[in-house]
Amino acid sequence: MKKTTHPTTREQTSRDLETFPPPMSSSRVAVIGAGAAGLVAARELRREGHAPVVFERAAGVGGTWRYDDAASADPLGAGGVHGSLYASLRTNLPRECMGFLDFPFVADEGSVDPRRFPGHQEVLGYLEAFARRFDLLRLVRLQTEVVGVRRSCDEAGAAGWSVSYCSRKLAGAGSDLEGEQSEVFDAVVVCNGHFAEPRLADIAGIGGWPGKQMHSHSYRVPDPFHGQVVVIIGYNPSGMDISRDIAGVAKEVHVAIRSAPAEMQSATAHANLWLHPMIEFAEEDGSVVFRDGSRVKADAIVHCTGYKYRFPFLEEEDGIVSVDDARVGPLYKHVFPPHLAPHISFIGLPFKSILFPVFRLQSNWVAGALSGRIELPSPEEMMLDVTAFYSNMEVRGWPKKFTHNLGVEAWTVRAVYLCYVYTSSILLMLIYSKLIYIICFGVLQFEYEDWLSEQCGLKKMEEWRRVIYAAGRARVSVRPESYRDEWDDNQLLAQAHLDLSKYISDVTSSMATYDVASVDLSSLRAHAIKEIR
């Protein structure tokens, strides 16, 4: 289906609902990156009366959602290639859940993939539609890479930020980046993403292992692994997807899972795909030995082990932030360096949440803080909050790499999983009526998102969106092969469409009414407690 470039129903209908507050204090703001975070940051900044300029090194907007056939020349490194998508990638959240709160991600006449869990092309189309709808493209300088950000003062002593950049577009087609230029801005918003710098597993003996290695950043299609024995490290969404992708052509696929549960079954729905605990060591004869003593002779290892935070345009000695084992800090509420707030900020660092809505809330907070509409605590108070947050992580035994993890604790996910398995249809009734919070002792609340909403004076995230997300995470464990194409939350989906109809005129679904008075909460809660313990 050919994509349309005229306003879709979603774009046209939401136009009537846009409001702009009167500016209080206006700033010229450099936004680094034109992915989902950068685009919504530009919109919120302009709505607040600021003048954003967006720098994007790629040839179009979309950030990590721009697919690039080219893989890195270094299969274990970034190698100058920003894109990390593989050809078969589909979202691991349903579209109605992951979209911006006031710009629904629904299938319409412009859709290239109307599935509920669409492929990456559809997400890129959604972000491009968002940019068109809010007239953001004219704010974006494409093929322009930021290479330096420094604090500066003008002749009058006013503080600002000198942003240095190089532009391939200005240098001409096929040319290298032109010479460095710089401009001064009142503030900088960093939205450069964190899916471009590969993180590798540390494996004893890997230096002498003779096989081929690759990070998922460089994976595109399974063809190069035809007939081979392949070991995949990691079983988060990319590991799950890529292992099954490769299993279609490989002789054998063995997945090493860092936190494999004791009761894990090694067999899967694929006859040639097995699950294992983490790798213990690799040997020079090509063997890979797992922690349970099992071993395979492998041709290739694919690291599906995530990414590092990296800000190559910031010098650590400047004291803006440091990166220590996936902890970017110090940052107040994952956004502001306390001693420099609000004039430099970071959007999009958190993970394990519904990210597009989080980006929007963070962006509104930053825009409001810059204009004076929102008052931040003093630098000392913000630093005390950061210190308390780090101390609380230590008490809980959480490593630094979980600093920006907004996900609920593992036992909570297990509670949802058990409710899903044992109560199925009843669970959906309980979720929508908020009673799931009673069963799981209140820990499924989206505390960070709610806090941001309160700071910004915005409505909290809808109940159905939270629940579709939480139940969806549980469903991945129950149905790893089919969770994208089989679901039983039509009641919640109907409520979602009803809420989204404020922005989409042709949604006619309505939410069915359920009577939960007959549900035996006491027995269900007791059963959940027993299973969790």
Secondary structure, DSSP 8 states (H G I E B T S, - for coil): -----S--HHHHHHHTT------SS--EEEEE--SHHHHHHHHHHHHTT-EEEEE-SSSSS-GGGS--S---SSTTS-TT------TT-B-SS-HHHHSBTTB-----TT-S--SSS-BHHHHHHHHHHHHHHTT-GGGEETTEEEEEEEEEE-TT--EEEEEEEEEHHHH-TT------EEEEESEEEE---SSSSB-----BTGGG--SEEEEGGG---SGGGTT-EEEEE--SHHHHHHHHHHHTTSSEEEEEETT--TT--SB-SSTTEEEEE-EEEE-TTSEEEETTS-EEE-SEEEE---B----TTS-GGGTS-EEETTEEES-BTTTB-TTTTTSEEE-S--BSS-HHHHHHHHHHHHHHHHHTSS----HHHHHHHHHHHHHHHHHHT--GGGTTB----HHHHHHHHHHHHHHHHHHHHHHHTTTHHHHTTTTT--HHHHHHHHHHT-----HHHHHHHHHHHHHHHH-TTTTTT----HHHHHHHHHHHTTT-TT----------TT--HHHHHHHHHHHH-
